[in-house]
Amino acid sequence: MDESVRQQLVDDHFLFVSGDRNLIAAGMERDWPEGRGIFHNKDKTFLVWVNEEDQTRIISMQKGGDVREVFSRLAAGIDAVGKSVKAASGKDYLLDPKYGYIHSCPTNL
């Protein structure tokens, strides 16, 4: 991605930025920016962050109060990403029977 696109995503608070001392201390910035990425739809209402704090963070958002639309888009997106990963790798999302979905960042639970 060119610098102007990267900067616009940062300015819009869609792209994670480097330099967070907590991420550095946890060893979670050691591959910055290689091995990380963002995918989003044209309207930037559905985003997938790869290898930021969590391996995958799937986000659905929009202005206004239509929670049903946001949730429907999120559910469809999670399903689509899961199917894509399964088709490419043969693996499903990891769900631990005791701990549920494991995250690197406890604030994202």
N, C-alpha and C positions, 0 to 999 in steps of 0.2 A: 504494500500500500504506500502511496506517496505521502510526503510529509503534510500536505494540506488536508488530505483525508484523515490522517491520524490525528492532527491537531483539532479538526472539527469534531471528531468523535470524543476526544478528551474534553473539549469545551462543552459538549452536550452531556457530559458525565456518563457517556456510554462506554468509553474505553478506560481501562485501568491504567494507572500511571506508576512508574517505578519510583523508588526512593522511600517507600514506607518502611520506617525503622523496625516495626514489628514483623513485617514480612521478611525483611533481611535477617533479623535475629532468628526467625524460625526456619531459615534456609529456603524460603519459598520464592526468592527472587534470583536464585543462582543461574537460571537459564534465560533471564530477561534479555531481549524480548523474544528470542527464538523459542520455539515450542509452545507458543501461546497465540491466541487469536480471538477474533470476534466475528460472528456471523449475525446478520440482521436482515429483516425484511425491508422493503422500500420505504415504508412509513416509520420504521424504527419503533414499532410497537411490540415486536418479538425479537429477542436477542438471545444468542447462545455465546457465553464466554467459555473459552477452553483454557484450562490450566492457569487461572488467576489464583484465587485462594482455594477453590475447590477444583476438582478435575473438570467438572462441567457445571456451569450455572445457567439455568434456563429461565428467562425473564419474559413476562408478558405485562405490558403496561400501556396506559393511555390516559389522556386528560379526561376529566369528567367523572361521572359516577356509575358508569355501566359495568358493574362488577361481573355480571353474567357474561358479557362479551370478553372481558379480560380473562376470566377463568376458562371459558370455552376455548379461546385461542391457546392458553397455556396447556390445557389438557391435550388438545390436538397436537401441539408442538412437542410435548413430552413423548407422545405416542410416535410421532414421525421421527424424532431423533432416535428413540429406542429402536425402531424398525430399521433405520439406516445403519446404526451401529451393529445390530444383529446381522444384517445382510453383509456388511463389510468384514466383521470379525467372528461371527458365529456366537457372540456373547451377549448376555442381557445385562441390564443394570444390576449391580451387586446389592443385594438386600440381605443383611445379616438377620437371622431369626430373633436374636436377642437385642441387638443394638439398632436395627433398622438401617437406614441409609447413612453411611459414614461420611462425615465432612471434615475438611481440614480446619474450617473456621466455625467454632461453636455458635457464633452469632447468627449463622445461616440456617440453623436447625428450625 
